[in-house]
Amino acid sequence: MRAAPTCPRCFGPLHGPSAWSSAWRCDTHGDVLPYQPPLPPSGAGLEAVRKNAVVPVWLPWPLPSGWLVTGFGEVGDERTGARASVVALSGPALVDGPADMLVIAEEPGVGIGASFAGLAGPDPGDGFDAGPPNAKIEVLGHPTALWVVHGSPDRAVYAGEALGNWLWVIAWPPEAGCLIALAELSLFDARDQDLDIPYGAFSPRLEG
C-alpha cells in the first residue's frame, strides 16, 4: 500500500477531497495539488509518470558518465493529471564523492521545485533572472538559459523556463552544481522517447 500524498510546498500532510470539495488541502498552504508518493527507478515507474504527465518528463540524455536514474515523482491526481514531474538521478560529481540531482518540470504555482530548492514561495521569485544566465543547457535541441537561485545552502539550484513551464535542476552537494554548468546537459522529454535507461537504487531525495 502506497503512502498518502503530501503537500508539494512543505511535504506536510493533506486533507483529501470530500463531499464539499474536490481539492486537496494543506493546513499551511490551503488548496494544493498533491505530491504523490515517489515512484521506483524502473520502467514501470517511468511509464506511470509518462501516462499521467501534463508537463514534460525531462531526462538528461545521454546521461552524464556513471550516472543512473534513481526514481520519479509527480504532483497531481487522476482528476488533474500530473502538473509537475520529477526525475531523480545519482552518480559521481565532477569533484570527489557521490552526487544527486533532481530535474523538475512544473506549471507555475505548483511549488514542488521551490520546496526541493529550499525556498518559501511556490516559484523562483521576482528578479531571479535579472542578470545574465549562469548556465545553458539544451532542451529538445534548443539552448535554454538557467539562473542560480539561492535556496538552502546544502544544494545547488538552477531555474529557468521551457515550453511554458518552470524548469528546475537541483544538485547535492552544492559543489555538484558545476556538473550543471559544465557538463553540457541535454534534456529530452521521456514521454516521447523509448530509451534503454540504466536504473540505480531509489533516491531518498524524492521524499523531501
Sine and cosine of phi, psi and omega as CSV:
sin_phi,cos_phi,sin_psi,cos_psi,sin_omega,cos_omega
0.00,0.00,0.78,-0.62,-0.02,-1.00
-0.97,0.26,0.45,-0.89,0.05,-1.00
-0.93,0.38,0.19,-0.98,-0.01,-1.00
-0.97,0.23,0.49,-0.87,0.11,-0.99
-0.88,0.47,0.38,-0.93,0.01,-1.00
-0.78,-0.63,0.14,-0.99,0.01,-1.00
-0.95,0.30,0.75,-0.67,0.01,-1.00
-0.95,0.30,-0.21,0.98,-0.04,-1.00
-0.99,-0.15,-0.38,0.93,-0.01,-1.00
-0.64,-0.77,-0.06,1.00,-0.03,-1.00
0.89,0.46,0.36,0.93,0.05,-1.00
-1.00,0.06,0.11,-0.99,-0.03,-1.00
-0.93,0.36,0.39,-0.92,0.00,-1.00
-0.84,-0.54,0.47,-0.88,0.21,-0.98
-1.00,-0.04,0.81,-0.59,-0.08,-1.00
-0.97,0.26,0.15,-0.99,0.07,-1.00
-0.84,0.55,0.48,-0.88,-0.03,-1.00
-0.71,-0.71,-0.11,-0.99,0.04,-1.00
-0.92,0.40,-0.34,0.94,-0.07,-1.00
-0.98,-0.18,-0.30,0.95,-0.05,-1.00
-0.45,-0.89,0.62,-0.78,0.06,-1.00
-1.00,-0.02,0.02,1.00,-0.09,-1.00
-1.00,0.03,0.45,-0.89,0.22,-0.98
-1.00,0.00,0.63,-0.77,-0.13,-0.99
-0.75,-0.66,0.74,-0.68,0.10,-1.00
-0.98,-0.21,0.68,-0.73,0.00,-1.00
-0.87,0.49,-0.46,0.89,-0.02,-1.00
-1.00,-0.06,-0.67,0.74,-0.16,-0.99
-0.94,-0.34,0.10,1.00,0.06,-1.00
0.96,0.28,-0.53,-0.85,-0.02,-1.00
-0.94,0.34,0.79,-0.62,-0.01,-1.00
-0.64,-0.77,0.24,-0.97,0.22,-0.98
-0.99,0.11,0.60,-0.80,-0.09,-1.00
-0.98,0.17,0.70,-0.72,0.17,-0.99
-1.00,0.10,0.92,-0.39,-0.09,-1.00
-0.97,0.25,0.44,-0.90,0.08,-1.00
-0.80,0.60,0.68,-0.73,-0.06,-1.00
-0.85,0.53,0.47,-0.88,-0.01,-1.00
-0.98,-0.19,0.51,-0.86,-0.11,-0.99
-0.95,0.32,0.37,-0.93,0.07,-1.00
-0.97,0.23,1.00,-0.01,-0.06,-1.00
-0.32,-0.95,0.21,-0.98,0.08,-1.00
-0.88,0.48,-0.57,0.82,0.02,-1.00
-0.92,0.39,-0.64,0.77,0.04,-1.00
-0.89,0.45,-0.70,0.71,0.03,-1.00
-0.89,0.45,-0.68,0.74,-0.03,-1.00
-0.89,0.45,-0.61,0.80,0.03,-1.00
-0.90,0.44,-0.66,0.75,0.03,-1.00
-0.93,0.37,-0.69,0.72,0.01,-1.00
-0.86,0.51,-0.63,0.78,-0.05,-1.00
-0.92,0.40,-0.61,0.79,-0.13,-0.99
-1.00,-0.07,-0.35,0.94,-0.25,-0.97
-0.94,0.33,0.78,-0.62,0.16,-0.99
-1.00,-0.03,-0.38,0.93,0.03,-1.00
-0.96,-0.27,0.23,-0.97,0.05,-1.00
-0.88,0.48,0.41,-0.91,0.16,-0.99
-0.93,-0.36,1.00,-0.03,-0.16,-0.99
-0.97,0.24,0.78,-0.62,0.02,-1.00
-0.77,-0.64,0.85,-0.53,0.12,-0.99
-0.90,0.44,0.79,-0.61,0.00,-1.00
-0.49,-0.87,0.80,-0.60,0.00,1.00
-0.92,0.40,0.44,-0.90,0.06,-1.00
-0.91,0.41,0.53,-0.85,0.15,-0.99
-0.82,0.57,0.49,-0.87,-0.08,-1.00
-0.82,0.57,0.80,-0.60,0.04,-1.00
1.00,0.09,0.00,1.00,-0.05,-1.00
-1.00,-0.02,0.46,-0.89,-0.01,-1.00
-0.73,-0.68,0.48,-0.88,0.12,-0.99
-0.99,0.14,0.76,-0.65,-0.17,-0.98
-0.82,-0.58,0.39,0.92,0.12,-0.99
0.65,-0.76,0.12,-0.99,-0.07,-1.00
-0.64,-0.77,0.44,-0.90,0.09,-1.00
-0.64,-0.76,0.33,-0.94,0.02,-1.00
-0.46,-0.89,0.48,-0.88,0.04,-1.00
-0.86,-0.51,0.85,-0.53,-0.02,-1.00
0.63,-0.78,-0.01,-1.00,0.03,-1.00
-0.65,-0.76,-0.14,-0.99,-0.05,-1.00
-0.89,0.46,-0.49,0.87,-0.03,-1.00
-0.96,0.27,-0.66,0.75,-0.11,-0.99
-0.99,-0.11,-0.35,0.93,-0.24,-0.97
0.97,0.25,0.18,-0.98,-0.02,-1.00
-0.99,0.16,0.93,-0.36,-0.01,-1.00
-1.00,-0.01,-0.04,1.00,0.13,-0.99
-0.53,-0.85,0.60,-0.80,0.08,-1.00
-0.80,-0.60,0.56,-0.83,-0.01,-1.00
-0.76,-0.65,0.78,-0.62,0.11,-0.99
-0.90,-0.45,0.83,-0.56,0.01,-1.00
-0.98,-0.17,0.61,-0.79,0.04,-1.00
-0.66,-0.75,0.45,-0.89,0.06,-1.00
-0.64,-0.77,0.51,-0.86,0.00,-1.00
0.08,-1.00,-0.16,-0.99,0.00,-1.00
-0.98,0.21,0.67,-0.74,0.11,-0.99
-0.97,0.25,0.22,-0.97,0.09,-1.00
-0.94,0.34,-0.39,0.92,0.16,-0.99
-0.98,-0.17,-0.04,-1.00,-0.08,-1.00
-0.91,0.42,0.56,-0.83,0.15,-0.99
0.99,-0.17,0.19,-0.98,0.01,-1.00
-0.98,0.18,0.29,-0.96,0.00,-1.00
-0.56,-0.83,0.39,-0.92,0.07,-1.00
-0.81,-0.58,0.46,-0.89,0.01,-1.00
-0.58,-0.81,0.61,-0.79,0.17,-0.98
-0.87,-0.49,0.73,-0.69,0.10,-1.00
-0.90,-0.44,0.85,-0.52,-0.20,-0.98
-0.81,-0.58,0.72,-0.69,0.22,-0.98
-0.90,-0.44,0.73,-0.68,0.01,-1.00
-0.46,-0.89,0.51,-0.86,0.14,-0.99
-0.94,0.35,0.51,-0.86,0.03,-1.00
-0.82,0.58,0.67,-0.74,0.07,-1.00
1.00,-0.02,-0.17,0.98,-0.01,-1.00
-0.91,0.40,-0.76,0.65,0.16,-0.99
0.98,-0.17,-0.07,1.00,-0.07,-1.00
-0.95,0.31,-0.59,0.81,0.04,-1.00
-0.89,0.45,-0.71,0.71,0.02,-1.00
-0.89,0.45,-0.60,0.80,0.03,-1.00
-0.89,0.45,-0.73,0.68,0.03,-1.00
-0.91,0.41,-0.45,0.89,0.03,-1.00
-0.98,0.20,-0.31,0.95,-0.06,-1.00
1.00,0.04,0.46,0.89,0.01,-1.00
-0.98,-0.21,0.44,-0.90,-0.03,-1.00
-0.99,0.16,-0.57,0.82,-0.07,-1.00
-1.00,0.07,0.10,-0.99,-0.05,-1.00
-0.99,0.14,-0.25,0.97,-0.09,-1.00
-0.75,-0.66,0.05,-1.00,-0.04,-1.00
-0.88,0.48,-0.40,0.91,0.01,-1.00
0.97,-0.24,0.45,-0.89,-0.03,-1.00
-0.89,0.46,0.69,-0.72,0.12,-0.99
0.99,0.13,0.06,1.00,-0.03,-1.00
-0.89,0.45,-0.44,0.90,-0.03,-1.00
-0.95,-0.31,0.45,0.89,-0.08,-1.00
-0.94,0.34,-0.54,0.84,-0.02,-1.00
-0.99,-0.14,-0.12,-0.99,0.04,-1.00
-0.91,0.41,0.48,-0.88,-0.03,-1.00
-0.90,0.43,0.47,-0.88,0.01,-1.00
-1.00,-0.02,-0.27,0.96,0.02,-1.00
-0.37,-0.93,0.37,-0.93,0.13,-0.99
-0.72,-0.69,0.72,-0.69,0.08,-1.00
-0.81,-0.59,0.20,-0.98,0.07,-1.00
-0.99,-0.11,0.74,-0.67,0.09,-1.00
-0.84,-0.55,0.91,-0.41,-0.07,-1.00
0.80,0.60,0.60,0.80,0.05,-1.00
1.00,0.08,0.01,1.00,-0.04,-1.00
-0.93,-0.37,0.71,-0.71,0.05,-1.00
-0.87,0.49,0.73,-0.68,-0.06,-1.00
-0.74,-0.67,0.76,-0.65,-0.08,-1.00
-0.99,0.11,0.62,-0.79,0.12,-0.99
-0.78,-0.62,0.58,-0.81,0.04,-1.00
-0.88,-0.48,0.55,-0.83,0.10,-1.00
-0.93,0.37,0.72,-0.69,0.09,-1.00
-0.89,-0.46,0.75,-0.66,-0.09,-1.00
-1.00,0.00,0.99,-0.11,0.06,-1.00
-0.96,-0.29,-0.74,-0.68,0.03,-1.00
-0.92,0.38,0.62,-0.78,-0.09,-1.00
-0.96,0.29,-0.15,0.99,-0.04,-1.00
-1.00,-0.02,0.20,0.98,-0.02,-1.00
-0.51,-0.86,0.33,-0.94,0.11,-0.99
-0.97,-0.23,0.72,-0.70,-0.08,-1.00
-0.79,-0.61,0.80,-0.59,0.11,-0.99
-0.83,-0.56,0.61,-0.79,0.01,-1.00
-0.65,-0.76,0.50,-0.87,0.05,-1.00
-0.31,-0.95,-0.36,-0.93,-0.03,-1.00
-0.70,-0.71,0.66,-0.75,0.06,-1.00
-0.53,-0.85,0.80,-0.60,0.01,-1.00
0.81,0.58,0.61,0.79,0.06,-1.00
0.98,0.20,0.12,0.99,0.02,-1.00
-0.85,-0.52,0.40,-0.92,0.14,-0.99
-0.92,0.39,0.62,-0.78,0.13,-0.99
-0.86,-0.51,0.85,-0.52,0.04,-1.00
-0.88,-0.47,0.66,-0.75,0.19,-0.98
-0.78,-0.62,0.89,-0.45,-0.13,-0.99
-0.83,-0.56,0.74,-0.67,-0.10,-1.00
-0.73,-0.68,0.60,-0.80,0.11,-0.99
-0.85,-0.53,0.62,-0.79,-0.18,0.98
-0.94,0.34,0.06,-1.00,-0.07,-1.00
-0.86,0.51,-0.49,0.87,0.02,-1.00
-0.89,0.45,-0.38,0.92,0.02,-1.00
-0.93,0.36,-0.18,0.98,0.06,-1.00
-0.86,0.51,-0.43,0.90,0.03,-1.00
-0.90,0.44,-0.43,0.90,0.06,-1.00
-0.89,0.46,-0.64,0.77,0.00,-1.00
-0.91,0.40,-0.66,0.75,-0.08,-1.00
-0.98,0.21,-0.48,0.88,-0.18,-0.98
-0.92,-0.40,-0.30,0.96,-0.16,-0.99
-1.00,0.08,0.00,1.00,0.03,-1.00
0.81,0.58,0.81,0.58,0.01,-1.00
-0.88,0.47,0.60,-0.80,0.07,-1.00
-0.79,-0.61,0.87,-0.50,-0.09,-1.00
-0.98,-0.18,0.69,-0.72,0.14,-0.99
-0.86,-0.51,0.43,-0.91,0.07,-1.00
-1.00,0.10,0.94,-0.35,-0.07,-1.00
-0.91,0.42,-0.22,0.98,0.09,-1.00
-0.92,0.39,-0.42,0.91,-0.12,-0.99
-0.95,-0.31,0.03,1.00,-0.10,-1.00
-0.82,-0.57,0.67,-0.75,0.17,-0.99
-0.95,-0.31,0.98,-0.18,-0.13,-0.99
-0.88,-0.47,0.45,-0.89,0.06,-1.00
-1.00,0.05,1.00,0.10,-0.17,-0.99
-1.00,0.07,0.76,-0.65,0.09,-1.00
-1.00,0.09,0.75,-0.66,-0.05,-1.00
-0.94,-0.35,0.52,-0.86,0.07,-1.00
-0.86,-0.50,-0.26,-0.97,0.02,-1.00
-0.94,0.35,0.50,-0.86,-0.02,-1.00
-0.83,0.56,0.68,-0.73,0.00,-1.00
-1.00,-0.01,0.87,-0.50,0.06,-1.00
-0.92,0.38,-0.20,0.98,0.06,-1.00
-0.85,0.53,-0.50,0.87,-0.04,-1.00
-0.93,0.37,-0.26,0.96,-0.05,-1.00
-1.00,0.06,0.01,1.00,0.09,-1.00
0.99,0.14,0.00,0.00,0.00,0.00
